[in-house]
Amino acid sequence: MHNVALIQAMTVLAVGIIFGMGALGTAIGFGILGGRFIEGSARQPELMPALQVKMFLVAGLLDAVAMIGIGFALFFTFANPFLNALHVVAH
């Protein structure tokens, strides 16, 4: 029973780190992306529509990275493979 609680506690800690790092990385990426978009638009206003399309494409890819991290975190929260391995060893 002690091992199950330990695995669950470490999983919760890992999930928190995954969520936090995903949010931090996405926030930094969006900040850099938005700043560079504004900088490029200010330098060449006639290219703003093309830059905007590319910015939104990169923003979607950037957001997808965070969503993949959330998917992994939810997997470890609800279908923890470490608990299953512990139950196999115990029997």
Protein Blocks (a to p, Z undefined) as FASTA:
>chain_A
ZZmmmmmmmmmmmmmmmmmmmmmmmmmmmmmmmmmmmmmmmmmmmlmmmmmmmmmmmmmm
mmmmmmmmmmmmmmmmmmcfklmmmmmmmZZ
